[in-house]
Amino acid sequence: MSGSSVDIVEAGVIFCDIFSEIHAESFQENERWSSPAFRSFFDQPGTLALIASVNGEPAGFILARQVSDEAEILTLAVRRMFRRQGIAGGLIGALQNRLREIRPIRLFLEVSTLNEAAKALYHVTGFEKAGHRPRYYADGSGADIMIWEP
């Protein structure tokens, strides 16, 4: 990303429309989350969102929820034009750093067994497979449960 400036900051409920737009670009129609769906997460305690911008343009985001000493990545999405530029890894790293500031927290996620690119990304960012959920997604694919511990 030579010449590009990437900023990652905490994001709140005012970003829900942007989250929904990026999510729609990243997921199949039956898996997309609406702006009201994103707003509902912010009604719950422990919700944490980070947004990445490239030269001021929203490029991607990560949404997580923390309860006690555990957190879960709820979703991660990057706009097509910004993919394969380190944005997703940067968002995961920023979330991991933010969680370290709070206290040592285990971070979980589920990823489709068919999504090799995402599984590789999570492995590179320190996640390990901790379990499996058969037929977890609407398309019938299973989910690998992955965990990161600082």
N, C-alpha and C positions, 0 to 999 in steps of 0.2 A: 504494500500500500504506500509506495513512495509518493511523497507529496500530500498524503492524506493525514488529517488529524482526527484521531479517534478519541472520543470522550465517553466515559461510562459513569453515570450518576444514578443515585436513587430516584425512583419515579413513583408517583402516587396516582390517585384516582383520576386526576386530570388527563392522564395519558391513555385512558381506556380505549378511546376511539383509535388512537395510533396502534395500540396493542392489537386490537381487533383487525385492523387493516393488514398488519404484518403477519398475524396468525393466518388470515385468509389466504395470503400469498404462499404460506408455508405448509398448509395442511389441506387434505381433501375436503370437499364440501361438507360431508357428514361429520367431520372432526373439527370444524372451525368453531371458535368461541366468539360470541357477540360482545359488543361493548358492555351491555348490562351483565353478562356473565362475568366479565373481568371486574366490573364494579362490585359484584357480590363478594368477591374475594377480599376486597378492602373493607368490607363490613365485619370481617373476622379478625381477631387479634393474631399477631404473628406473621401477617402477610408482608413480604418484602419483594419489591420489584426493582430491577436495574434496567436502564435503557442505554444502548450504545448509539452514538451519533457519529457520523463521518462528515467532517467539514460542515457540521450543523444540521445534517439531514438524518432523521431517525433511520437506523440501519438494522437494529435487532433489540431483543429484550429477553430477560429471564424473569420468571415469576416463581417464588418459593413461599413456603409457609413453615414457620418454626413453632414447635410446641415443646416446651421443656428443653431437653438436651438433644432433640432430634429436629431435623428439617427435611423437607421434601421439595425437590424441584417439580413444580406443577406443569410448567411448559417452558420451552425455549424456542425462539424463532428468529430467523435472520432473513431479511429481504433478499430475493434472488440475486440482485445486482451486487450485493456485498458478501455473498458466500465465498468460501475458500480464501478468505483474507484474514482469518484469525479472530473474527468478531465473536463467534460462539465460544471459542476457547477463552477469549478475554472476558466475556460475561461470566463464564463458570469460575474463572480465577478470581474475579472481583467479588462474586458471591462467596466463594470460599474464604477470601480475606475478610469480608464483612462478618461472616459467621465466626471466624477466629476472634474478632474483636469482642463479640458478645460473650463467648466462652467456648470451650471445646464442644463441638456439636457434630454428631454424625449426620451426614447428608445422604438421603436416599433419592432414587428415581426409578421409574419404569421406562423401558425402551423396547420397542417392537423387535422381536427376534429377526425380523426381515430388514431392519434398518442398520445395515453394516457400517455406514458412514458415521451415524450417531454413536454406535457402540465403540467404534475406534476413537472418536473424539472423547468420549467419557473415559475410556481406558487411559488415553494420553494425559488426561487431567486428574488422574489418580483414583478413579473409581474401579472397584472390583465387583465381579458378579457375586451376588449373595443368595440368589434364589431364582425361581421361575414361576410364572403364572400362566398356565395353559389357556388358550383361547381367550385372552384378556381383551383384545381389541375387536371392534365391530367387524373387521374383515376376517375374523377367526384366527388371526395370528396370536402367538403367545407373547408374553413380556418377560424380559430378563429384569430382575430386580438388582440394581447396582447400589453400592455403598461407598462413601468416601469418609474417612476419619482423619482428622488433622494429626 
